[in-house]
Amino acid sequence: MSLVWLAALMTLAGTPAWTMEKARVITPGDFFPEISLPMVQAKSDADYLGLPQRFFGLVRGATFSLKDVRADLIILEFMNKYCFSCQLQAPVLSQVFSMVDKDPRLKGRIKFIGIGVGNNEKEVESFKAEKQIPFPFIPDPKFLVYENIGEPGTAPLSLHLRKTDAGLLVARMKAGLTKDPEEILKDLSSSLTTDVSDLLKKFKDPSLQHFRAPEMRLGLNEEQLLKKARECLSSSQWEVLHVFKVAWPDERGFYIGEAQAGKKQFYLFARLVTRAPICDICHAVHFLYAFDQKGMILNFLPLEVTKEGNLPWNAREVERMKARLVGRSILNPLDFDIQVDSISSATMTSVLIVDAINRGKRHYKGLEHMGYMK
């Protein structure tokens, strides 16, 4: 099952996808972007959301829009099956769901939807069954929804979307574990009943936008990064003559190596990847990967990659990921298989690495446009 995000990977307003900068983190007072989500499969979920149906109760279409959900307030719960805090949050949300359902003032006016950040359909289904989650839960294996709210770098993450004539207004944003269902219910009631004009006035004040994306700076200066890029690009099969950096819309840039093997000279490329975590207690992911002019992956060099307990990967774990990646093409997306690709105790980091590699096709097209692919 795939998510359909308007212009997430395609062209937006005539701008090539490789030039598109990372979206800023959405905050209260913003309007939620118009997205299409894969249609829920269970009739009970479609009935709960109030989605339009065809004859004989068949759900209409392959996707649906949040604006079609029959509710005054939509609660988007971003979680990941392997996130410890999310595992603790799920039963609390189930309690809140029950409390809303039993309150005549709230029932029907508030609807919950779970988003499985980085989780595929099978993972979402198992998480939903294990934790007995009563509301619809939608997979986001390619991070398309998460990416387009700015990759906030945390889960669990709750967004309260208030329906208005102008669109879905983000009335509240709560990151991290909340153990008290009464506290959550109080926040829901506030988001539902507060006048929309007051929400806009209150949350448009930057001083009140307390949520911020996590610090993701890598503790290396540019000279050190150039050395790491050269290391990533180096091989016994060729000599790296020179390494330089080219500007890129996301500010991380690309490192390009001028290499020589015998009398043949060619370019090699090292991409610096920085990815926000998908749990509230995890660290950001930083690594380099190298590829050639055909898009073939040549190397994987971790800078800061961690596993359970935020411990760094050991040499064996690094080699296992390298073996999975090297020799593959960034032009052909990899399917993440938890049984094959996941490094022990580092499932979320592993899926972020594979997803970042899968975004490489965008960057290849950009380098091609700049004339480096000859």
Summary of the structure (lengths in Angstrom):
residues: 374
radius of gyration: 22.3
end to end distance: 36.5
largest distance: 78.8
contacts: 1158
relative contact order: 0.12
helix: 33%
strand: 27%
